[in-house]
Amino acid sequence: MNRTNRLILLTLCGLLLATFAVVSEAKSKSKEAKLSSEELQQRLENLSCPVLKPRVAIYSFYATGKMASYEGYNVGDGLAAQLATELARTNCFIVLDRTGLSNLLREQELGLAGVVSRETAPGAGRLVGAEVVIKGTITEFDPNKKGGGLTLGMALPNMPLGIRLGRNGSTAHVGLDISIVDAANGHTKSSHRVVADSKTGGWTLGLDYKRASLGGDRFTKSPLGVASRNALGQAVLKIAEDLSRSVERRFQIASTDADEVYLNANSASGLRAGDLLRVSTVVRKLVDPATGLLLDTIEREVGKIKVLEVTDRYARAERLDGGKIRRGDFVHL
């Protein structure tokens, strides 16, 4: 074997080894990313919900500069809407999507102005209040955090032909700051930072003939959407974990009669027929004289009830003792 043939053989071996290494690395990274996403989805599907569904309000996320919009897309509104969707899909929360609140108010204004009929107009003052508000800030939103590639080529001796084979890729990155705020007093209950990356890549193949070049590539797009979904999935897990231990859900007595009481809880609240509840009344409110904030309430238990029926508008329960239960009293598990 002469020197030229040995050179060709070594070049071909190097090209094959480099290609094999790039392929193995790409498959390994793809597998890791896929497992990470699958694990996240599995945890979301098996999410442990709070006993009673907390009322959660979602407003548009805060973003500035280049992160405020992407290809004409309002990133703050878009990510907030996606978070509302992900929270609703868990069926663990009563989700109040406030990103479209102006449209709801506009519709109510039509009724108040007499533009639409009184019978079909939505009643004002009936929006459900939130127990907590989810505040989001977009800190990182980069469709191409990093990228790179490798191309190997070989020219055939004494022939006008050459071949090129390469691999390229990029990584999208999303970072969010999520805060859970108590709607009653504005205090931040907890804060979390979630980040996610999504990798994508493709191959290039080319053929050179003298001064002409022919080639093509295959490159998978839209890693930014995958990174956004993974970051929001992490946010949902953290929100569920925090609210399951920090939000005390309670309802109130809407009406009473001799044997039964009615609660301001509907089928979305998490109550079920057969649930045993205790009823308490407020005997004292503790107010901070410096700030005017409500520090706490002193309550006294006045009776027990058992849920008989839960409808789309209210719940009906029977009295279990002779306690003096009044309209406005609080109901606890």
BALOBA-1460 file (C-alpha; in Angstrom, 3 decimals):
// residues 333
<rec num="1" residu="m" x="0.000" y="0.000" z="0.000"/>
<rec num="2" residu="n" x="1.553" y="3.253" z="-1.130"/>
<rec num="3" residu="r" x="1.605" y="6.498" z="0.837"/>
<rec num="4" residu="t" x="-1.407" y="8.016" z="-0.950"/>
<rec num="5" residu="n" x="-3.647" y="5.042" z="-0.239"/>
<rec num="6" residu="r" x="-2.615" y="4.986" z="3.396"/>
<rec num="7" residu="l" x="-3.465" y="8.681" z="3.665"/>
<rec num="8" residu="i" x="-6.907" y="8.080" z="2.144"/>
<rec num="9" residu="l" x="-7.531" y="5.142" z="4.500"/>
<rec num="10" residu="l" x="-6.516" y="7.136" z="7.584"/>
<rec num="11" residu="t" x="-8.697" y="10.046" z="6.513"/>
<rec num="12" residu="l" x="-11.695" y="7.766" z="6.027"/>
<rec num="13" residu="c" x="-11.139" y="6.130" z="9.435"/>
<rec num="14" residu="g" x="-10.880" y="9.516" z="11.120"/>
<rec num="15" residu="l" x="-14.044" y="10.692" z="9.406"/>
<rec num="16" residu="l" x="-15.950" y="7.586" z="10.476"/>
<rec num="17" residu="l" x="-14.711" y="7.761" z="14.080"/>
<rec num="18" residu="a" x="-15.584" y="11.452" z="14.367"/>
<rec num="19" residu="t" x="-19.028" y="10.827" z="12.897"/>
<rec num="20" residu="f" x="-19.632" y="7.943" z="15.301"/>
<rec num="21" residu="a" x="-18.607" y="10.088" z="18.271"/>
<rec num="22" residu="v" x="-20.894" y="12.941" z="17.243"/>
<rec num="23" residu="v" x="-23.821" y="10.546" z="16.684"/>
<rec num="24" residu="s" x="-23.305" y="8.869" z="20.060"/>
<rec num="25" residu="e" x="-23.142" y="12.209" z="21.845"/>
<rec num="26" residu="a" x="-26.247" y="13.495" z="20.085"/>
<rec num="27" residu="k" x="-28.207" y="10.330" z="20.940"/>
<rec num="28" residu="s" x="-27.074" y="10.475" z="24.544"/>
<rec num="29" residu="k" x="-28.102" y="14.128" z="24.930"/>
<rec num="30" residu="s" x="-31.399" y="13.520" z="23.190"/>
<rec num="31" residu="k" x="-32.137" y="10.557" z="25.465"/>
<rec num="32" residu="e" x="-31.280" y="12.538" z="28.601"/>
<rec num="33" residu="a" x="-33.473" y="15.450" z="27.546"/>
<rec num="34" residu="k" x="-36.328" y="13.108" z="26.654"/>
<rec num="35" residu="l" x="-36.097" y="11.281" z="29.992"/>
<rec num="36" residu="s" x="-36.084" y="14.584" z="31.828"/>
<rec num="37" residu="s" x="-39.245" y="15.740" z="30.048"/>
<rec num="38" residu="e" x="-40.930" y="12.372" z="30.557"/>
<rec num="39" residu="e" x="-40.087" y="12.393" z="34.245"/>
<rec num="40" residu="l" x="-41.537" y="15.885" z="34.564"/>
<rec num="41" residu="q" x="-44.764" y="14.886" z="32.831"/>
<rec num="42" residu="q" x="-45.009" y="11.775" z="34.988"/>
<rec num="43" residu="r" x="-44.745" y="13.841" z="38.146"/>
<rec num="44" residu="l" x="-47.409" y="16.232" z="36.859"/>
<rec num="45" residu="e" x="-49.763" y="13.339" z="36.115"/>
<rec num="46" residu="n" x="-49.217" y="11.878" z="39.597"/>
<rec num="47" residu="l" x="-49.419" y="15.222" z="41.357"/>
<rec num="48" residu="s" x="-50.691" y="15.094" z="44.930"/>
<rec num="49" residu="c" x="-53.437" y="17.715" z="45.123"/>
<rec num="50" residu="p" x="-54.455" y="19.759" z="48.170"/>
<rec num="51" residu="v" x="-57.537" y="18.403" z="49.965"/>
<rec num="52" residu="l" x="-59.518" y="21.483" z="48.886"/>
<rec num="53" residu="k" x="-58.764" y="23.289" z="45.663"/>
<rec num="54" residu="p" x="-57.201" y="26.720" z="46.299"/>
<rec num="55" residu="r" x="-58.360" y="29.682" z="44.195"/>
<rec num="56" residu="v" x="-55.341" y="30.837" z="42.176"/>
<rec num="57" residu="a" x="-55.214" y="34.009" z="40.037"/>
<rec num="58" residu="i" x="-52.783" y="34.280" z="37.132"/>
<rec num="59" residu="y" x="-51.818" y="37.671" z="35.735"/>
<rec num="60" residu="s" x="-49.517" y="38.442" z="32.824"/>
<rec num="61" residu="f" x="-45.841" y="37.801" z="33.516"/>
<rec num="62" residu="y" x="-43.491" y="40.767" z="33.787"/>
<rec num="63" residu="a" x="-40.858" y="41.071" z="31.064"/>
<rec num="64" residu="t" x="-38.723" y="43.901" z="29.690"/>
<rec num="65" residu="g" x="-36.519" y="44.572" z="26.694"/>
<rec num="66" residu="k" x="-36.021" y="41.802" z="24.199"/>
<rec num="67" residu="m" x="-37.766" y="39.324" z="26.503"/>
<rec num="68" residu="a" x="-41.074" y="41.213" z="26.281"/>
<rec num="69" residu="s" x="-41.761" y="39.996" z="22.748"/>
<rec num="70" residu="y" x="-40.447" y="37.310" z="20.432"/>
<rec num="71" residu="e" x="-41.281" y="37.282" z="16.723"/>
<rec num="72" residu="g" x="-44.376" y="39.400" z="17.427"/>
<rec num="73" residu="y" x="-45.425" y="37.144" z="20.294"/>
<rec num="74" residu="n" x="-46.227" y="38.719" z="23.685"/>
<rec num="75" residu="v" x="-44.069" y="36.518" z="25.872"/>
<rec num="76" residu="g" x="-45.533" y="37.676" z="29.216"/>
<rec num="77" residu="d" x="-49.149" y="37.023" z="28.220"/>
<rec num="78" residu="g" x="-48.246" y="33.798" z="26.439"/>
<rec num="79" residu="l" x="-46.352" y="32.184" z="29.308"/>
<rec num="80" residu="a" x="-49.006" y="33.264" z="31.828"/>
<rec num="81" residu="a" x="-51.711" y="31.671" z="29.666"/>
<rec num="82" residu="q" x="-49.656" y="28.481" z="29.385"/>
<rec num="83" residu="l" x="-49.207" y="28.374" z="33.162"/>
<rec num="84" residu="a" x="-52.974" y="28.787" z="33.647"/>
<rec num="85" residu="t" x="-53.536" y="25.890" z="31.243"/>
<rec num="86" residu="e" x="-51.005" y="23.651" z="32.999"/>
<rec num="87" residu="l" x="-52.507" y="24.420" z="36.424"/>
<rec num="88" residu="a" x="-56.031" y="23.722" z="35.159"/>
<rec num="89" residu="r" x="-54.934" y="20.406" z="33.605"/>
<rec num="90" residu="t" x="-53.864" y="19.100" z="37.017"/>
<rec num="91" residu="n" x="-57.439" y="19.544" z="38.314"/>
<rec num="92" residu="c" x="-55.893" y="20.574" z="41.655"/>
<rec num="93" residu="f" x="-56.725" y="24.293" z="41.528"/>
<rec num="94" residu="i" x="-59.566" y="26.696" z="40.836"/>
<rec num="95" residu="v" x="-57.726" y="28.729" z="38.199"/>
<rec num="96" residu="l" x="-58.717" y="32.364" z="37.720"/>
<rec num="97" residu="d" x="-57.075" y="33.506" z="34.483"/>
<rec num="98" residu="r" x="-56.801" y="37.286" z="34.778"/>
<rec num="99" residu="t" x="-54.869" y="37.787" z="31.535"/>
<rec num="100" residu="g" x="-58.179" y="38.361" z="29.735"/>
<rec num="101" residu="l" x="-59.828" y="40.302" z="32.555"/>
<rec num="102" residu="s" x="-60.301" y="43.446" z="30.447"/>
<rec num="103" residu="n" x="-62.474" y="41.490" z="28.015"/>
<rec num="104" residu="l" x="-64.692" y="40.241" z="30.845"/>
<rec num="105" residu="l" x="-65.091" y="43.748" z="32.261"/>
<rec num="106" residu="r" x="-65.920" y="45.067" z="28.809"/>
<rec num="107" residu="e" x="-68.677" y="42.475" z="28.453"/>
<rec num="108" residu="q" x="-70.123" y="43.441" z="31.832"/>
<rec num="109" residu="e" x="-70.013" y="47.116" z="30.853"/>
<rec num="110" residu="l" x="-72.200" y="46.315" z="27.829"/>
<rec num="111" residu="g" x="-74.833" y="44.984" z="30.204"/>
<rec num="112" residu="l" x="-74.587" y="47.951" z="32.569"/>
<rec num="113" residu="a" x="-74.905" y="50.364" z="29.628"/>
<rec num="114" residu="g" x="-78.011" y="48.586" z="28.345"/>
<rec num="115" residu="v" x="-76.363" y="47.598" z="25.072"/>
<rec num="116" residu="v" x="-77.287" y="43.942" z="25.569"/>
<rec num="117" residu="s" x="-80.526" y="42.601" z="27.013"/>
<rec num="118" residu="r" x="-80.894" y="42.462" z="30.772"/>
<rec num="119" residu="e" x="-81.785" y="38.757" z="30.626"/>
<rec num="120" residu="t" x="-78.542" y="37.733" z="28.903"/>
<rec num="121" residu="a" x="-76.140" y="40.324" z="30.368"/>
<rec num="122" residu="p" x="-73.533" y="38.948" z="32.816"/>
<rec num="123" residu="g" x="-74.101" y="40.268" z="36.312"/>
<rec num="124" residu="a" x="-71.471" y="42.627" z="37.705"/>
<rec num="125" residu="g" x="-69.785" y="41.891" z="41.009"/>
<rec num="126" residu="r" x="-69.876" y="38.121" z="40.618"/>
<rec num="127" residu="l" x="-66.247" y="37.400" z="39.734"/>
<rec num="128" residu="v" x="-64.675" y="34.904" z="42.114"/>
<rec num="129" residu="g" x="-61.920" y="36.268" z="44.323"/>
<rec num="130" residu="a" x="-58.514" y="34.621" z="44.623"/>
<rec num="131" residu="e" x="-56.786" y="33.320" z="47.714"/>
<rec num="132" residu="v" x="-53.328" y="33.569" z="46.160"/>
<rec num="133" residu="v" x="-51.874" y="35.394" z="43.173"/>
<rec num="134" residu="i" x="-49.097" y="33.878" z="41.078"/>
<rec num="135" residu="k" x="-46.579" y="36.545" z="40.123"/>
<rec num="136" residu="g" x="-44.179" y="35.692" z="37.318"/>
<rec num="137" residu="t" x="-41.101" y="37.466" z="35.971"/>
<rec num="138" residu="i" x="-39.283" y="36.359" z="32.833"/>
<rec num="139" residu="t" x="-35.580" y="36.691" z="33.585"/>
<rec num="140" residu="e" x="-34.167" y="34.636" z="30.699"/>
<rec num="141" residu="f" x="-35.696" y="33.856" z="27.330"/>
<rec num="142" residu="d" x="-33.032" y="32.926" z="24.801"/>
<rec num="143" residu="p" x="-33.808" y="30.858" z="21.685"/>
<rec num="144" residu="n" x="-30.095" y="30.277" z="21.082"/>
<rec num="145" residu="k" x="-28.228" y="30.261" z="24.389"/>
<rec num="146" residu="k" x="-25.347" y="28.398" z="22.804"/>
<rec num="147" residu="g" x="-24.636" y="26.565" z="19.596"/>
<rec num="148" residu="g" x="-21.909" y="24.878" z="17.699"/>
<rec num="149" residu="g" x="-21.043" y="22.300" z="15.140"/>
<rec num="150" residu="l" x="-18.402" y="20.128" z="13.577"/>
<rec num="151" residu="t" x="-17.815" y="19.492" z="9.906"/>
<rec num="152" residu="l" x="-15.338" y="16.987" z="8.468"/>
<rec num="153" residu="g" x="-14.350" y="16.857" z="4.849"/>
<rec num="154" residu="m" x="-12.142" y="14.831" z="2.587"/>
<rec num="155" residu="a" x="-10.766" y="15.454" z="-0.863"/>
<rec num="156" residu="l" x="-9.939" y="12.445" z="-3.022"/>
<rec num="157" residu="p" x="-6.418" y="12.489" z="-4.516"/>
<rec num="158" residu="n" x="-6.196" y="12.826" z="-8.260"/>
<rec num="159" residu="m" x="-9.954" y="13.297" z="-8.433"/>
<rec num="160" residu="p" x="-12.072" y="16.500" z="-8.562"/>
<rec num="161" residu="l" x="-14.396" y="15.184" z="-5.805"/>
<rec num="162" residu="g" x="-14.693" y="15.919" z="-2.102"/>
<rec num="163" residu="i" x="-17.248" y="15.118" z="0.561"/>
<rec num="164" residu="r" x="-18.340" y="16.941" z="3.712"/>
<rec num="165" residu="l" x="-20.259" y="15.628" z="6.739"/>
<rec num="166" residu="g" x="-21.151" y="17.739" z="9.761"/>
<rec num="167" residu="r" x="-23.262" y="18.068" z="12.830"/>
<rec num="168" residu="n" x="-24.649" y="21.320" z="14.310"/>
<rec num="169" residu="g" x="-26.872" y="22.158" z="17.231"/>
<rec num="170" residu="s" x="-28.157" y="24.835" z="19.568"/>
<rec num="171" residu="t" x="-29.699" y="25.171" z="23.035"/>
<rec num="172" residu="a" x="-32.725" y="27.279" z="23.971"/>
<rec num="173" residu="h" x="-32.967" y="28.546" z="27.540"/>
<rec num="174" residu="v" x="-35.870" y="29.859" z="29.666"/>
<rec num="175" residu="g" x="-35.655" y="31.217" z="33.216"/>
<rec num="176" residu="l" x="-38.589" y="32.367" z="35.372"/>
<rec num="177" residu="d" x="-39.007" y="33.806" z="38.852"/>
<rec num="178" residu="i" x="-42.308" y="32.637" z="40.373"/>
<rec num="179" residu="s" x="-43.798" y="34.133" z="43.537"/>
<rec num="180" residu="i" x="-46.907" y="33.045" z="45.457"/>
<rec num="181" residu="v" x="-48.578" y="36.088" z="47.004"/>
<rec num="182" residu="d" x="-51.329" y="36.051" z="49.634"/>
<rec num="183" residu="a" x="-54.233" y="37.958" z="48.057"/>
<rec num="184" residu="a" x="-55.574" y="39.017" z="51.471"/>
<rec num="185" residu="n" x="-52.542" y="40.958" z="52.675"/>
<rec num="186" residu="g" x="-50.042" y="41.075" z="49.777"/>
<rec num="187" residu="h" x="-47.406" y="39.091" z="51.640"/>
<rec num="188" residu="t" x="-45.157" y="36.844" z="49.548"/>
<rec num="189" residu="k" x="-45.665" y="33.321" z="50.843"/>
<rec num="190" residu="s" x="-42.842" y="31.751" z="48.807"/>
<rec num="191" residu="s" x="-40.656" y="32.365" z="45.755"/>
<rec num="192" residu="h" x="-38.952" y="30.008" z="43.338"/>
<rec num="193" residu="r" x="-36.662" y="30.194" z="40.357"/>
<rec num="194" residu="v" x="-37.174" y="27.677" z="37.556"/>
<rec num="195" residu="v" x="-34.943" y="27.197" z="34.530"/>
<rec num="196" residu="a" x="-35.067" y="24.801" z="31.597"/>
<rec num="197" residu="d" x="-32.993" y="24.097" z="28.506"/>
<rec num="198" residu="s" x="-33.908" y="22.335" z="25.300"/>
<rec num="199" residu="k" x="-31.344" y="21.062" z="22.837"/>
<rec num="200" residu="t" x="-31.796" y="20.536" z="19.123"/>
<rec num="201" residu="g" x="-29.476" y="19.570" z="16.317"/>
<rec num="202" residu="g" x="-29.132" y="18.429" z="12.740"/>
<rec num="203" residu="w" x="-26.836" y="17.004" z="10.080"/>
<rec num="204" residu="t" x="-25.193" y="18.534" z="7.041"/>
<rec num="205" residu="l" x="-23.968" y="16.634" z="4.016"/>
<rec num="206" residu="g" x="-22.158" y="18.119" z="1.075"/>
<rec num="207" residu="l" x="-20.457" y="17.085" z="-2.132"/>
<rec num="208" residu="d" x="-17.806" y="19.225" z="-3.768"/>
<rec num="209" residu="y" x="-16.919" y="18.947" z="-7.432"/>
<rec num="210" residu="k" x="-14.125" y="21.200" z="-8.584"/>
<rec num="211" residu="r" x="-15.425" y="24.661" z="-7.679"/>
<rec num="212" residu="a" x="-19.063" y="23.642" z="-7.336"/>
<rec num="213" residu="s" x="-20.734" y="22.606" z="-4.076"/>
<rec num="214" residu="l" x="-23.952" y="20.703" z="-3.436"/>
<rec num="215" residu="g" x="-25.428" y="19.904" z="-0.029"/>
<rec num="216" residu="g" x="-28.307" y="20.064" z="2.390"/>
<rec num="217" residu="d" x="-29.109" y="19.930" z="6.071"/>
<rec num="218" residu="r" x="-31.749" y="18.712" z="8.471"/>
<rec num="219" residu="f" x="-32.324" y="20.770" z="11.591"/>
<rec num="220" residu="t" x="-35.079" y="20.388" z="14.179"/>
<rec num="221" residu="k" x="-36.718" y="23.697" z="15.113"/>
<rec num="222" residu="s" x="-38.704" y="25.099" z="18.065"/>
<rec num="223" residu="p" x="-36.627" y="24.086" z="21.097"/>
<rec num="224" residu="l" x="-37.801" y="27.291" z="22.791"/>
<rec num="225" residu="g" x="-41.341" y="25.955" z="23.170"/>
<rec num="226" residu="v" x="-40.065" y="22.759" z="24.803"/>
<rec num="227" residu="a" x="-37.917" y="24.746" z="27.240"/>
<rec num="228" residu="s" x="-40.894" y="26.969" z="28.117"/>
<rec num="229" residu="r" x="-43.163" y="23.995" z="28.812"/>
<rec num="230" residu="n" x="-40.530" y="22.315" z="30.981"/>
<rec num="231" residu="a" x="-39.957" y="25.492" z="32.999"/>
<rec num="232" residu="l" x="-43.709" y="25.945" z="33.532"/>
<rec num="233" residu="g" x="-44.045" y="22.287" z="34.504"/>
<rec num="234" residu="q" x="-41.460" y="22.809" z="37.235"/>
<rec num="235" residu="a" x="-43.373" y="25.894" z="38.372"/>
<rec num="236" residu="v" x="-46.613" y="23.894" z="38.666"/>
<rec num="237" residu="l" x="-44.894" y="21.288" z="40.874"/>
<rec num="238" residu="k" x="-43.523" y="23.956" z="43.199"/>
<rec num="239" residu="i" x="-46.844" y="25.827" z="43.377"/>
<rec num="240" residu="a" x="-48.725" y="22.617" z="44.220"/>
<rec num="241" residu="e" x="-46.179" y="21.688" z="46.879"/>
<rec num="242" residu="d" x="-46.363" y="25.102" z="48.543"/>
<rec num="243" residu="l" x="-50.144" y="25.482" z="48.439"/>
<rec num="244" residu="s" x="-50.809" y="21.963" z="49.715"/>
<rec num="245" residu="r" x="-49.227" y="22.907" z="53.032"/>
<rec num="246" residu="s" x="-49.765" y="26.657" z="53.306"/>
<rec num="247" residu="v" x="-53.314" y="27.443" z="52.165"/>
<rec num="248" residu="e" x="-56.115" y="26.689" z="54.591"/>
<rec num="249" residu="r" x="-59.292" y="26.443" z="52.568"/>
<rec num="250" residu="r" x="-62.515" y="27.281" z="54.333"/>
<rec num="251" residu="f" x="-66.012" y="28.127" z="53.243"/>
<rec num="252" residu="q" x="-68.873" y="30.059" z="54.776"/>
<rec num="253" residu="i" x="-72.455" y="29.367" z="55.655"/>
<rec num="254" residu="a" x="-74.722" y="31.013" z="53.070"/>
<rec num="255" residu="s" x="-78.065" y="30.080" z="54.584"/>
<rec num="256" residu="t" x="-79.536" y="27.955" z="57.369"/>
<rec num="257" residu="d" x="-82.757" y="26.256" z="58.361"/>
<rec num="258" residu="a" x="-83.786" y="23.905" z="61.149"/>
<rec num="259" residu="d" x="-82.007" y="20.756" z="59.924"/>
<rec num="260" residu="e" x="-79.773" y="21.813" z="57.026"/>
<rec num="261" residu="v" x="-77.290" y="24.510" z="56.026"/>
<rec num="262" residu="y" x="-76.030" y="25.761" z="52.675"/>
<rec num="263" residu="l" x="-72.388" y="26.546" z="51.893"/>
<rec num="264" residu="n" x="-70.757" y="28.828" z="49.311"/>
<rec num="265" residu="a" x="-68.857" y="25.828" z="47.884"/>
<rec num="266" residu="n" x="-69.478" y="24.294" z="44.468"/>
<rec num="267" residu="s" x="-68.387" y="21.145" z="42.648"/>
<rec num="268" residu="a" x="-65.043" y="22.731" z="41.699"/>
<rec num="269" residu="s" x="-64.137" y="23.304" z="45.354"/>
<rec num="270" residu="g" x="-63.143" y="19.715" z="46.050"/>
<rec num="271" residu="l" x="-65.944" y="18.999" z="48.543"/>
<rec num="272" residu="r" x="-67.698" y="15.647" z="48.209"/>
<rec num="273" residu="a" x="-70.891" y="14.231" z="49.613"/>
<rec num="274" residu="g" x="-70.137" y="12.549" z="52.919"/>
<rec num="275" residu="d" x="-67.389" y="14.966" z="54.008"/>
<rec num="276" residu="l" x="-67.512" y="15.830" z="57.707"/>
<rec num="277" residu="l" x="-66.921" y="19.511" z="58.469"/>
<rec num="278" residu="r" x="-66.698" y="21.664" z="61.552"/>
<rec num="279" residu="v" x="-68.237" y="25.123" z="61.836"/>
<rec num="280" residu="s" x="-66.722" y="28.026" z="63.782"/>
<rec num="281" residu="t" x="-67.643" y="31.642" z="64.430"/>
<rec num="282" residu="v" x="-65.310" y="34.616" z="64.890"/>
<rec num="283" residu="v" x="-65.330" y="35.981" z="68.432"/>
<rec num="284" residu="r" x="-62.408" y="38.417" z="68.125"/>
<rec num="285" residu="k" x="-60.222" y="40.033" z="65.449"/>
<rec num="286" residu="l" x="-56.618" y="40.970" z="66.218"/>
<rec num="287" residu="v" x="-55.515" y="44.058" z="64.266"/>
<rec num="288" residu="d" x="-51.981" y="45.500" z="64.253"/>
<rec num="289" residu="p" x="-52.351" y="49.094" z="65.532"/>
<rec num="290" residu="a" x="-49.276" y="50.230" z="63.615"/>
<rec num="291" residu="t" x="-50.102" y="48.884" z="60.155"/>
<rec num="292" residu="g" x="-53.836" y="48.194" z="60.376"/>
<rec num="293" residu="l" x="-53.227" y="44.646" z="59.102"/>
<rec num="294" residu="l" x="-55.306" y="41.776" z="60.382"/>
<rec num="295" residu="l" x="-52.984" y="39.648" z="62.505"/>
<rec num="296" residu="d" x="-55.360" y="36.794" z="63.240"/>
<rec num="297" residu="t" x="-58.886" y="35.889" z="64.250"/>
<rec num="298" residu="i" x="-59.998" y="34.074" z="67.362"/>
<rec num="299" residu="e" x="-62.689" y="31.529" z="66.540"/>
<rec num="300" residu="r" x="-64.903" y="29.218" z="68.564"/>
<rec num="301" residu="e" x="-66.330" y="25.976" z="67.225"/>
<rec num="302" residu="v" x="-70.131" y="26.015" z="67.229"/>
<rec num="303" residu="g" x="-71.083" y="22.756" z="65.513"/>
<rec num="304" residu="k" x="-70.465" y="19.978" z="62.998"/>
<rec num="305" residu="i" x="-72.107" y="19.244" z="59.663"/>
<rec num="306" residu="k" x="-72.075" y="16.488" z="57.005"/>
<rec num="307" residu="v" x="-72.154" y="17.292" z="53.280"/>
<rec num="308" residu="l" x="-75.199" y="15.838" z="51.545"/>
<rec num="309" residu="e" x="-74.926" y="17.337" z="48.060"/>
<rec num="310" residu="v" x="-72.511" y="19.477" z="46.042"/>
<rec num="311" residu="t" x="-73.869" y="21.313" z="43.000"/>
<rec num="312" residu="d" x="-72.359" y="23.719" z="40.471"/>
<rec num="313" residu="r" x="-73.439" y="26.678" z="42.641"/>
<rec num="314" residu="y" x="-73.565" y="25.582" z="46.282"/>
<rec num="315" residu="a" x="-73.290" y="22.686" z="48.741"/>
<rec num="316" residu="r" x="-75.995" y="21.364" z="51.067"/>
<rec num="317" residu="a" x="-75.231" y="19.783" z="54.443"/>
<rec num="318" residu="e" x="-77.071" y="18.431" z="57.469"/>
<rec num="319" residu="r" x="-76.512" y="19.469" z="61.066"/>
<rec num="320" residu="l" x="-74.946" y="16.793" z="63.273"/>
<rec num="321" residu="d" x="-75.560" y="18.509" z="66.595"/>
<rec num="322" residu="g" x="-77.598" y="21.298" z="68.131"/>
<rec num="323" residu="g" x="-74.930" y="23.999" z="67.754"/>
<rec num="324" residu="k" x="-76.025" y="27.532" z="66.940"/>
<rec num="325" residu="i" x="-74.863" y="27.941" z="63.332"/>
<rec num="326" residu="r" x="-75.440" y="31.310" z="61.669"/>
<rec num="327" residu="r" x="-75.050" y="32.793" z="58.231"/>
<rec num="328" residu="g" x="-71.417" y="33.904" z="57.700"/>
<rec num="329" residu="d" x="-69.855" y="31.307" z="60.023"/>
<rec num="330" residu="f" x="-66.748" y="29.556" z="58.689"/>
<rec num="331" residu="v" x="-66.600" y="25.898" z="57.656"/>
<rec num="332" residu="h" x="-63.412" y="23.809" z="57.951"/>
<rec num="333" residu="l" x="-62.426" y="20.238" z="57.228"/>
